[in-house]
């Protein structure tokens, strides 16, 4: 039996935005792998099929963030960019599917049957975020951070530990998640051009940890994005005027998409 999605239009719009960001981006839209991804979504518009395709492509990767210096630089950059694009789609799909699962569970509980729809959505967020943070805590226990990232990982753990294991306040949790996402983004930026001499063991540990941080940052970004999207729908229902300061992620995303579209529409010499 095919999985049913209650908010399929909203979910599809999130994926469609990601695809448009690829279509309009001159840095990636000519890449054969990116074209294949775009074509797959455009030809199916099927969430389950797209998730399976992304997972299959992910399984083919040997994710490397800190790579040996003797590799061809152009190939290295192309492969890295493709890995990042795939990881981005993968985290979006994970957030969509886990939210849908939690929402279906909430719907089945009689206690919540009389709750307003938006409150049931927020409860599903609560369960989803709690499960993600439980996952993050368990994964953190497995890491032995190399010297250059030890302090950064300590701070990441402190952020995660601020979220109680029994999450009860969704707004506070979303704000804390935004803080963690911003910290991870800054930390990853600081590592981008770092030149280090690492042995094989340190290299493997560094790749594992940095790819984990990329995954966590992607999950948090998409959880926050989805929460803003649902809040916008609710505010429109209530006739509440939308303000950019409350929907920073959606606003930034729309501006980025519009800028890429303008670049794409410019005549080529």
Backbone as CSV, one residue per row, in Angstrom:
resi,resn,N_x,N_y,N_z,CA_x,CA_y,CA_z,C_x,C_y,C_z
1,UNK,0.839,-1.203,0.000,0.000,0.000,0.000,0.877,1.258,0.000
2,UNK,0.552,2.222,-0.838,1.337,3.448,-0.919,1.127,4.303,0.322
3,UNK,2.208,4.930,0.781,2.103,5.839,1.917,1.283,7.059,1.518
4,UNK,0.389,7.481,2.425,-0.439,8.647,2.162,0.118,9.844,2.930
5,UNK,0.125,10.998,2.299,0.635,12.206,2.921,-0.513,13.190,3.099
6,UNK,-0.733,13.592,4.351,-1.831,14.504,4.633,-1.559,15.881,4.032
7,UNK,-0.322,16.349,4.146,0.033,17.685,3.653,0.921,17.574,2.423
8,UNK,0.476,16.779,1.483,1.316,16.461,0.327,1.673,17.703,-0.492
9,UNK,0.758,18.671,-0.614,1.061,19.873,-1.400,2.186,20.680,-0.759
10,UNK,2.158,20.807,0.573,3.213,21.541,1.257,4.544,20.803,1.130
11,UNK,4.511,19.480,1.315,5.739,18.684,1.201,6.332,18.802,-0.205
12,UNK,5.466,18.672,-1.196,5.952,18.755,-2.580,6.504,20.141,-2.895
13,UNK,5.912,21.168,-2.312,6.407,22.524,-2.571,7.816,22.705,-2.017
14,UNK,8.116,22.044,-0.892,9.465,22.119,-0.328,10.482,21.471,-1.261
15,UNK,10.123,20.310,-1.798,11.018,19.623,-2.739,11.141,20.432,-4.022
16,UNK,10.019,20.964,-4.488,10.027,21.750,-5.727,10.938,22.971,-5.597
17,UNK,10.917,23.606,-4.431,11.807,24.750,-4.208,13.271,24.336,-4.308
18,UNK,13.595,23.164,-3.732,14.973,22.673,-3.824,15.373,22.424,-5.278
19,UNK,14.453,21.860,-6.034,14.730,21.588,-7.447,14.913,22.891,-8.224
20,UNK,14.090,23.890,-7.927,14.229,25.187,-8.600,15.556,25.855,-8.251
21,UNK,15.994,25.703,-6.998,17.289,26.252,-6.600,18.423,25.625,-7.407
22,UNK,18.249,24.368,-7.792,19.232,23.700,-8.650,19.109,24.174,-10.097
23,UNK,17.879,24.259,-10.586,17.656,24.658,-11.982,18.215,26.045,-12.288
24,UNK,18.078,26.959,-11.337,18.484,28.343,-11.574,19.937,28.622,-11.193
25,UNK,20.603,27.654,-10.595,21.968,27.875,-10.120,22.982,27.544,-11.218
26,UNK,23.634,28.546,-11.802,24.562,28.281,-12.914,25.794,27.483,-12.504
27,UNK,26.064,27.414,-11.216,27.230,26.661,-10.748,27.004,25.152,-10.791
28,UNK,25.741,24.737,-10.833,25.476,23.288,-10.757,24.526,22.769,-11.830
29,UNK,23.753,23.642,-12.474,22.653,23.134,-13.305,23.084,22.447,-14.597
30,UNK,24.373,22.528,-14.930,24.855,21.806,-16.111,25.505,20.475,-15.750
31,UNK,25.615,20.203,-14.478,26.214,18.941,-14.034,25.287,17.776,-14.401
32,UNK,25.801,16.719,-15.049,24.947,15.592,-15.475,24.189,14.938,-14.321
33,UNK,24.830,14.829,-13.159,24.160,14.204,-12.014,23.023,15.077,-11.504
34,UNK,23.258,16.375,-11.488,22.210,17.307,-11.063,21.048,17.267,-12.043
35,UNK,21.356,17.231,-13.335,20.301,17.121,-14.346,19.481,15.851,-14.143
36,UNK,20.157,14.778,-13.770,19.461,13.513,-13.531,18.508,13.632,-12.344
37,UNK,18.974,14.299,-11.290,18.116,14.513,-10.120,16.890,15.345,-10.487
38,UNK,17.122,16.442,-11.198,16.020,17.315,-11.616,15.024,16.544,-12.474
39,UNK,15.537,15.788,-13.430,14.666,15.020,-14.325,13.851,13.993,-13.549
40,UNK,14.473,13.338,-12.573,13.741,12.317,-11.820,12.547,12.935,-11.092
41,UNK,12.784,14.061,-10.417,11.672,14.694,-9.706,10.614,15.214,-10.680
42,UNK,11.043,15.904,-11.725,10.092,16.484,-12.678,9.238,15.420,-13.360
43,UNK,9.786,14.236,-13.536,9.061,13.181,-14.252,8.190,12.326,-13.336
44,UNK,8.366,12.454,-12.024,7.589,11.613,-11.105,6.743,12.414,-10.114
45,UNK,7.314,13.478,-9.545,6.656,14.222,-8.455,6.132,13.254,-7.394
46,UNK,6.898,12.215,-7.151,6.529,11.163,-6.207,7.508,11.205,-5.033
47,UNK,7.010,11.531,-3.845,7.874,11.707,-2.675,8.599,10.419,-2.309
48,UNK,7.880,9.303,-2.287,8.488,8.024,-1.917,9.539,7.609,-2.938
49,UNK,9.221,7.742,-4.213,10.170,7.367,-5.266,11.405,8.266,-5.227
50,UNK,11.202,9.563,-4.997,12.337,10.489,-4.942,13.222,10.179,-3.742
51,UNK,12.611,9.876,-2.608,13.386,9.502,-1.426,14.225,8.258,-1.696
52,UNK,13.624,7.262,-2.343,14.354,6.029,-2.665,15.520,6.326,-3.604
53,UNK,15.296,7.206,-4.578,16.355,7.562,-5.524,17.507,8.255,-4.802
54,UNK,17.175,9.209,-3.917,18.210,9.927,-3.164,18.999,8.966,-2.281
55,UNK,18.284,8.068,-1.590,18.961,7.105,-0.709,19.881,6.190,-1.515
56,UNK,19.461,5.805,-2.697,20.286,4.952,-3.549,21.563,5.693,-3.962
57,UNK,21.430,6.963,-4.326,22.604,7.751,-4.707,23.536,7.973,-3.516
58,UNK,22.951,8.194,-2.342,23.754,8.363,-1.122,24.580,7.114,-0.851
59,UNK,23.978,5.952,-1.074,24.669,4.684,-0.789,25.897,4.484,-1.676
60,UNK,25.963,5.192,-2.788,27.097,5.062,-3.712,28.283,5.938,-3.311
61,UNK,28.067,6.836,-2.356,29.097,7.804,-2.009,30.089,7.253,-0.997
62,UNK,31.310,7.733,-1.104,32.292,7.592,-0.041,32.536,9.012,0.455
63,UNK,31.747,9.399,1.452,31.736,10.799,1.862,33.084,11.220,2.441
64,UNK,33.671,12.233,1.844,34.956,12.753,2.298,34.895,14.271,2.317
65,UNK,35.215,14.839,3.463,35.246,16.286,3.583,36.684,16.787,3.571
66,UNK,37.524,16.130,4.354,38.960,16.418,4.326,39.601,15.336,3.472
67,UNK,40.022,15.686,2.283,40.507,14.680,1.343,42.010,14.804,1.163
68,UNK,42.701,13.711,0.815,44.141,13.773,0.579,44.484,14.802,-0.490
69,UNK,45.615,15.470,-0.327,45.984,16.583,-1.205,46.353,16.173,-2.619
70,UNK,46.605,14.884,-2.847,47.080,14.483,-4.165,45.948,14.204,-5.148
71,UNK,44.695,14.387,-4.713,43.579,14.183,-5.632,43.444,15.378,-6.572
72,UNK,42.906,15.099,-7.760,42.673,16.164,-8.731,41.698,17.188,-8.157
73,UNK,42.078,18.466,-8.132,41.297,19.492,-7.442,39.921,19.697,-8.065
74,UNK,39.831,19.727,-9.390,38.541,19.940,-10.050,37.590,18.794,-9.766
75,UNK,38.080,17.568,-9.907,37.234,16.402,-9.630,36.818,16.387,-8.169
76,UNK,37.757,16.734,-7.315,37.488,16.770,-5.883,36.347,17.737,-5.576
77,UNK,36.404,18.944,-6.151,35.372,19.946,-5.914,34.024,19.514,-6.482
78,UNK,34.028,18.931,-7.673,32.785,18.462,-8.289,32.128,17.385,-7.440
79,UNK,32.935,16.433,-6.978,32.400,15.348,-6.162,31.883,15.875,-4.832
80,UNK,32.623,16.805,-4.234,32.208,17.375,-2.957,30.871,18.102,-3.108
81,UNK,30.741,18.884,-4.175,29.503,19.628,-4.410,28.323,18.681,-4.586
82,UNK,28.524,17.604,-5.339,27.462,16.623,-5.537,27.076,15.966,-4.214
83,UNK,28.062,15.639,-3.394,27.782,15.045,-2.088,26.934,15.982,-1.238
84,UNK,27.286,17.278,-1.236,26.548,18.241,-0.432,25.105,18.392,-0.928
85,UNK,24.927,18.399,-2.240,23.578,18.506,-2.802,22.734,17.296,-2.433
86,UNK,23.342,16.120,-2.495,22.614,14.904,-2.122,22.261,14.900,-0.644
87,UNK,23.221,15.284,0.197,22.960,15.331,1.635,21.832,16.309,1.947
88,UNK,21.791,17.409,1.205,20.733,18.404,1.409,19.360,17.812,1.096
89,UNK,19.254,17.113,-0.026,17.980,16.474,-0.377,17.633,15.378,0.628
90,UNK,18.653,14.658,1.070,18.431,13.550,1.996,17.852,14.030,3.323
91,UNK,18.383,15.128,3.858,17.861,15.628,5.130,16.434,16.148,4.969
92,UNK,16.137,16.782,3.836,14.763,17.235,3.593,13.808,16.052,3.565
93,UNK,14.192,14.988,2.872,13.321,13.817,2.794,13.136,13.182,4.169
94,UNK,14.203,13.122,4.960,14.092,12.556,6.309,13.127,13.362,7.170
95,UNK,13.186,14.684,7.058,12.293,15.539,7.848,10.845,15.377,7.392
96,UNK,10.610,15.340,6.100,9.247,15.155,5.581,8.669,13.824,6.044
97,UNK,9.436,12.761,5.888,8.920,11.425,6.195,8.720,11.210,7.687
98,UNK,9.651,11.711,8.514,9.479,11.527,9.957,8.332,12.375,10.485
99,UNK,8.156,13.584,9.935,7.015,14.390,10.362,5.712,13.695,9.992
100,UNK,5.623,13.203,8.774,4.398,12.537,8.335,4.079,11.343,9.231
101,UNK,5.114,10.591,9.599,4.940,9.427,10.482,4.411,9.869,11.847
102,UNK,5.030,10.893,12.434,4.603,11.357,13.757,3.197,11.941,13.711
103,UNK,2.874,12.639,12.628,1.536,13.221,12.520,0.476,12.127,12.441
104,UNK,0.756,11.072,11.702,-0.191,9.960,11.604,-0.400,9.309,12.972
105,UNK,0.652,9.201,13.778,0.518,8.642,15.126,-0.353,9.539,16.003
106,UNK,-0.129,10.849,15.922,-0.922,11.798,16.711,-2.397,11.689,16.347
107,UNK,-2.690,11.571,15.067,-4.082,11.486,14.602,-4.820,10.287,15.178
108,UNK,-4.087,9.218,15.465,-4.719,7.982,15.931,-5.063,8.008,17.419
109,UNK,-4.557,8.995,18.149,-4.807,9.084,19.590,-6.110,9.849,19.827
110,UNK,-7.074,9.200,20.464,-8.396,9.809,20.651,-8.326,11.113,21.431
111,UNK,-7.396,11.195,22.376,-7.260,12.400,23.197,-7.055,13.648,22.352
112,UNK,-6.368,13.470,21.222,-6.032,14.625,20.387,-7.048,14.872,19.272
113,UNK,-8.089,14.044,19.214,-9.053,14.144,18.112,-9.771,15.491,18.091
114,UNK,-9.968,16.086,19.266,-10.692,17.357,19.344,-9.755,18.570,19.320
115,UNK,-8.473,18.314,19.258,-7.521,19.427,19.230,-7.617,20.169,17.898
116,UNK,-7.370,21.478,17.905,-7.269,22.194,16.624,-6.160,21.583,15.765
117,UNK,-6.349,21.644,14.470,-5.407,21.004,13.547,-3.970,21.490,13.752
118,UNK,-3.803,22.790,13.923,-2.445,23.323,14.053,-1.766,22.828,15.323
119,UNK,-2.539,22.611,16.380,-1.954,22.094,17.620,-1.501,20.649,17.448
120,UNK,-2.223,19.895,16.639,-1.778,18.517,16.357,-0.497,18.526,15.526
121,UNK,-0.405,19.485,14.620,0.822,19.634,13.832,1.997,19.932,14.758
122,UNK,1.796,20.853,15.691,2.876,21.225,16.616,3.258,20.063,17.524
123,UNK,2.298,19.256,17.892,2.597,18.075,18.702,3.436,17.078,17.904
124,UNK,3.123,16.945,16.633,3.933,16.069,15.772,5.363,16.592,15.676
125,UNK,5.526,17.933,15.573,6.874,18.526,15.620,7.613,18.091,16.871
126,UNK,6.880,18.210,17.983,7.468,17.924,19.288,8.050,16.519,19.322
127,UNK,7.260,15.553,18.878,7.723,14.164,18.853,8.879,13.995,17.876
128,UNK,8.766,14.631,16.724,9.814,14.524,15.708,11.141,15.076,16.227
129,UNK,11.110,16.276,16.789,12.338,16.909,17.270,12.938,16.120,18.425
130,UNK,12.088,15.654,19.328,12.597,14.857,20.452,13.328,13.625,19.946
131,UNK,12.771,12.963,18.948,13.418,11.771,18.392,14.741,12.114,17.712
132,UNK,14.764,13.230,16.997,16.021,13.641,16.364,17.100,13.917,17.415
133,UNK,16.732,14.629,18.480,17.728,14.938,19.512,18.182,13.687,20.254
134,UNK,17.284,12.737,20.462,17.694,11.446,21.041,18.724,10.771,20.140
135,UNK,18.472,10.818,18.838,19.407,10.245,17.863,20.756,10.965,17.924
136,UNK,20.725,12.296,17.977,21.974,13.069,18.022,22.786,12.729,19.270
137,UNK,22.110,12.597,20.422,22.817,12.281,21.672,23.524,10.936,21.585
138,UNK,22.825,9.955,21.032,23.422,8.621,20.912,24.612,8.641,19.963
139,UNK,24.485,9.356,18.872,25.578,9.408,17.893,26.799,10.134,18.450
140,UNK,26.567,11.163,19.266,27.675,11.904,19.865,28.561,11.017,20.726
141,UNK,27.962,10.016,21.353,28.716,9.124,22.238,29.772,8.327,21.483
142,UNK,29.576,8.180,20.170,30.472,7.339,19.368,31.698,8.091,18.855
143,UNK,31.709,9.410,19.011,32.757,10.200,18.368,33.959,10.431,19.269
144,UNK,35.125,10.375,18.652,36.373,10.777,19.297,36.947,11.903,18.445
145,UNK,36.641,13.129,18.826,36.943,14.279,17.974,38.440,14.544,17.880
146,UNK,38.960,14.755,16.666,40.361,15.159,16.497,40.615,16.506,17.179
147,UNK,41.878,16.815,17.424,42.276,17.993,18.204,41.681,19.290,17.666
148,UNK,41.632,19.450,16.340,41.254,20.742,15.758,39.757,21.019,15.850
149,UNK,38.989,20.020,16.215,37.540,20.199,16.272,36.975,19.810,17.635
150,UNK,37.865,19.505,18.558,37.427,19.023,19.873,36.568,20.057,20.593
151,UNK,37.036,21.315,20.631,36.282,22.352,21.332,34.943,22.613,20.649
152,UNK,34.945,22.597,19.325,33.700,22.802,18.592,32.669,21.741,18.907
153,UNK,33.101,20.481,18.974,32.175,19.390,19.288,31.686,19.477,20.730
154,UNK,32.547,19.966,21.609,32.134,20.161,23.004,30.998,21.173,23.081
155,UNK,31.113,22.242,22.295,30.061,23.261,22.273,28.778,22.718,21.642
156,UNK,28.913,21.905,20.598,27.740,21.268,19.985,27.003,20.429,21.027
157,UNK,27.758,19.657,21.800,27.152,18.821,22.846,26.432,19.679,23.880
158,UNK,27.028,20.809,24.238,26.394,21.709,25.207,25.062,22.226,24.669
159,UNK,25.023,22.563,23.391,23.769,23.007,22.767,22.722,21.895,22.835
160,UNK,23.120,20.681,22.481,22.180,19.557,22.467,21.692,19.242,23.877
161,UNK,22.591,19.346,24.857,22.214,19.053,26.244,21.238,20.078,26.812
162,UNK,21.136,21.247,26.167,20.164,22.248,26.620,18.732,21.805,26.340
163,UNK,18.581,20.884,25.396,17.247,20.376,25.061,16.938,19.217,25.991
164,UNK,15.959,19.356,26.889,15.647,18.252,27.800,15.171,17.029,27.036
165,UNK,15.479,15.844,27.578,15.096,14.614,26.884,13.583,14.484,26.784
166,UNK,12.869,15.059,27.741,11.412,15.120,27.642,11.042,16.532,27.203
167,UNK,10.950,16.714,25.914,10.662,18.042,25.360,9.188,18.371,25.590
168,UNK,8.924,19.529,26.178,7.532,19.876,26.457,7.126,21.223,25.860
169,UNK,8.084,22.043,25.476,7.759,23.364,24.926,8.320,23.478,23.515
170,UNK,7.451,23.429,22.546,7.893,23.395,21.159,8.570,24.694,20.745
171,UNK,8.055,25.859,21.166,8.648,27.126,20.739,10.072,27.283,21.262
172,UNK,10.281,26.955,22.542,11.627,27.042,23.116,12.579,26.087,22.404
173,UNK,12.070,24.912,22.066,12.898,23.918,21.383,13.276,24.389,19.984
174,UNK,12.341,25.022,19.288,12.642,25.552,17.958,13.671,26.678,18.029
175,UNK,13.553,27.557,19.029,14.545,28.626,19.193,15.925,28.048,19.491
176,UNK,15.971,27.036,20.376,17.252,26.393,20.702,17.829,25.695,19.477
177,UNK,16.957,25.126,18.662,17.407,24.455,17.438,17.974,25.462,16.447
178,UNK,17.379,26.649,16.398,17.904,27.701,15.519,19.299,28.123,15.973
179,UNK,19.494,28.234,17.302,20.818,28.581,17.830,21.852,27.521,17.455
180,UNK,21.478,26.247,17.601,22.404,25.166,17.267,22.709,25.161,15.773
181,UNK,21.697,25.382,14.960,21.916,25.415,13.510,22.886,26.536,13.135
182,UNK,22.714,27.702,13.731,23.605,28.828,13.442,25.031,28.519,13.884
183,UNK,25.169,27.882,15.051,26.516,27.539,15.522,27.171,26.525,14.584
184,UNK,26.424,25.502,14.196,26.973,24.494,13.289,27.374,25.112,11.953
185,UNK,26.557,26.013,11.446,26.867,26.670,10.169,28.169,27.461,10.270
186,UNK,28.329,28.201,11.373,29.558,28.976,11.576,30.764,28.057,11.739
187,UNK,30.582,26.977,12.481,31.681,26.030,12.704,32.106,25.378,11.392
188,UNK,31.143,24.972,10.599,31.454,24.351,9.307,32.144,25.344,8.372
189,UNK,31.709,26.600,8.399,32.361,27.631,7.583,33.821,27.811,7.997
190,UNK,34.077,27.753,9.300,35.444,27.941,9.794,36.362,26.800,9.381
191,UNK,35.785,25.636,9.088,36.584,24.474,8.700,36.796,24.384,7.192
192,UNK,36.057,25.204,6.439,36.004,25.044,4.986,37.374,25.132,4.322
193,UNK,38.177,26.109,4.719,39.486,26.302,4.078,40.645,25.931,4.998
194,UNK,40.337,25.107,5.977,41.365,24.691,6.927,42.321,23.704,6.272
195,UNK,43.612,23.982,6.372,44.619,23.080,5.821,45.308,22.353,6.967
196,UNK,45.188,21.034,6.958,45.722,20.230,8.052,46.487,19.044,7.508
197,UNK,47.433,18.592,8.277,48.140,17.356,7.955,47.637,16.282,8.908
198,UNK,46.832,15.360,8.384,46.202,14.341,9.217,46.648,12.957,8.785
199,UNK,46.803,12.066,9.764,47.058,10.671,9.411,45.736,10.009,9.041
200,UNK,45.793,8.763,8.594,44.587,8.083,8.099,43.498,8.003,9.156
201,UNK,43.882,7.715,10.389,42.894,7.589,11.464,42.232,8.932,11.759
202,UNK,43.033,9.987,11.820,42.489,11.323,12.064,41.608,11.776,10.907
203,UNK,42.019,11.431,9.691,41.242,11.798,8.504,39.870,11.138,8.527
204,UNK,39.838,9.862,8.872,38.565,9.142,8.939,37.658,9.730,10.013
205,UNK,38.236,10.031,11.185,37.454,10.618,12.277,36.918,11.990,11.885
206,UNK,37.766,12.789,11.211,37.340,14.125,10.789,36.203,14.049,9.787
207,UNK,36.321,13.162,8.807,35.255,13.004,7.810,33.944,12.595,8.460
208,UNK,34.021,11.632,9.379,32.815,11.138,10.048,32.118,12.251,10.815
209,UNK,32.884,13.019,11.573,32.301,14.063,12.415,31.751,15.219,11.583
210,UNK,32.514,15.658,10.587,32.051,16.788,9.779,30.809,16.408,8.976
211,UNK,30.773,15.198,8.447,29.573,14.761,7.721,28.378,14.640,8.657
212,UNK,28.631,14.236,9.905,27.555,14.201,10.903,27.043,15.612,11.169
213,UNK,27.950,16.570,11.306,27.532,17.958,11.539,26.720,18.494,10.364
214,UNK,27.136,18.149,9.155,26.376,18.560,7.973,24.970,17.973,8.002
215,UNK,24.866,16.712,8.418,23.553,16.060,8.501,22.683,16.745,9.559
216,UNK,23.246,16.970,10.748,22.482,17.607,11.825,22.040,19.007,11.409
217,UNK,22.957,19.771,10.819,22.603,21.122,10.362,21.487,21.072,9.325
218,UNK,21.544,20.087,8.426,20.498,19.938,7.414,19.158,19.568,8.013
219,UNK,19.178,18.658,8.978,17.935,18.267,9.656,17.319,19.474,10.353
220,UNK,18.120,20.198,11.114,17.601,21.350,11.855,17.072,22.421,10.907
221,UNK,17.795,22.677,9.827,17.343,23.674,8.848,15.964,23.303,8.313
222,UNK,15.783,22.055,7.948,14.514,21.650,7.338,13.383,21.541,8.349
223,UNK,13.694,21.193,9.596,12.673,21.231,10.647,12.199,22.669,10.845
224,UNK,13.143,23.598,10.921,12.794,25.011,11.101,12.043,25.558,9.891
225,UNK,12.480,25.171,8.700,11.802,25.597,7.472,10.361,25.106,7.454
226,UNK,10.164,23.833,7.761,8.813,23.280,7.734,7.932,23.939,8.792
227,UNK,8.501,24.208,9.968,7.711,24.850,11.024,7.255,26.238,10.585
228,UNK,8.127,26.972,9.884,7.744,28.293,9.377,6.672,28.176,8.301
229,UNK,6.787,27.190,7.442,5.796,26.999,6.373,4.414,26.726,6.961
230,UNK,4.352,25.845,7.955,3.063,25.549,8.582,2.528,26.772,9.326
231,UNK,3.422,27.521,9.980,2.993,28.719,10.708,2.425,29.764,9.753
232,UNK,3.019,29.891,8.578,2.518,30.835,7.573,1.114,30.446,7.123
233,UNK,0.906,29.159,6.884,-0.428,28.677,6.499,-1.441,29.028,7.584
234,UNK,-1.061,28.799,8.855,-1.961,29.091,9.970,-2.226,30.589,10.090
235,UNK,-1.190,31.405,9.957,-1.374,32.856,10.057,-2.288,33.382,8.955
236,UNK,-2.149,32.831,7.765,-3.024,33.249,6.661,-4.474,32.887,6.960
237,UNK,-4.685,31.713,7.552,-6.047,31.305,7.919,-6.653,32.285,8.914
238,UNK,-5.826,32.765,9.827,-6.305,33.655,10.882,-6.307,35.124,10.461
239,UNK,-5.813,35.396,9.264,-5.763,36.773,8.795,-4.675,37.592,9.447
240,UNK,-3.620,36.918,9.942,-2.507,37.610,10.591,-1.507,38.055,9.529
241,UNK,-1.089,39.309,9.609,-0.132,39.836,8.630,1.220,39.153,8.801
242,UNK,1.790,38.711,7.698,3.081,38.030,7.739,4.202,39.059,7.822
243,UNK,5.178,38.790,8.695,6.336,39.675,8.820,7.609,38.869,8.617
244,UNK,8.570,39.485,7.921,9.804,38.789,7.564,10.566,38.314,8.791
245,UNK,10.543,39.091,9.882,11.369,38.765,11.034,10.943,37.455,11.687
246,UNK,9.680,37.068,11.517,9.214,35.825,12.114,9.459,34.625,11.211
247,UNK,9.708,34.879,9.942,9.894,33.777,8.993,11.208,33.974,8.240
248,UNK,12.286,34.032,9.008,13.597,34.361,8.449,14.061,33.341,7.416
249,UNK,13.850,32.055,7.704,14.347,31.014,6.808,13.575,31.029,5.496
250,UNK,12.260,31.137,5.581,11.441,31.203,4.368,11.805,32.435,3.550
251,UNK,11.970,33.572,4.216,12.310,34.816,3.516,13.670,34.699,2.829
252,UNK,14.667,34.188,3.547,16.007,34.035,2.965,15.975,33.107,1.767
253,UNK,15.185,32.061,1.873,15.066,31.078,0.791,14.416,31.702,-0.444
254,UNK,13.366,32.482,-0.226,12.674,33.126,-1.342,13.568,34.158,-2.025
255,UNK,14.341,34.908,-1.233,15.264,35.898,-1.801,16.337,35.202,-2.625
256,UNK,16.879,34.102,-2.095,17.920,33.365,-2.820,17.386,32.820,-4.137
257,UNK,16.166,32.284,-4.096,15.560,31.742,-5.307,15.323,32.837,-6.340
258,UNK,14.860,33.989,-5.893,14.599,35.105,-6.805,15.897,35.623,-7.422
259,UNK,16.963,35.687,-6.626,18.250,36.153,-7.143,18.797,35.195,-8.198
260,UNK,18.707,33.891,-7.918,19.182,32.900,-8.883,18.357,32.948,-10.165
261,UNK,17.057,33.181,-10.012,16.185,33.273,-11.190,16.572,34.482,-12.047
262,UNK,16.888,35.602,-11.403,17.303,36.801,-12.139,18.604,36.552,-12.898
263,UNK,19.546,35.862,-12.245,20.815,35.531,-12.904,20.564,34.616,-14.094
264,UNK,19.676,33.643,-13.885,19.368,32.679,-14.940,18.698,33.344,-16.133
265,UNK,17.896,34.387,-15.867,17.154,35.065,-16.938,17.997,36.065,-17.718
266,UNK,19.184,36.384,-17.202,20.026,37.356,-17.893,20.505,36.801,-19.230
267,UNK,20.527,37.635,-20.273,21.011,37.160,-21.582,22.482,36.784,-21.515
268,UNK,22.824,35.706,-22.191,24.205,35.226,-22.202,24.925,35.799,-23.416
269,UNK,26.154,36.273,-23.194,26.949,36.856,-24.289,27.462,35.770,-25.227
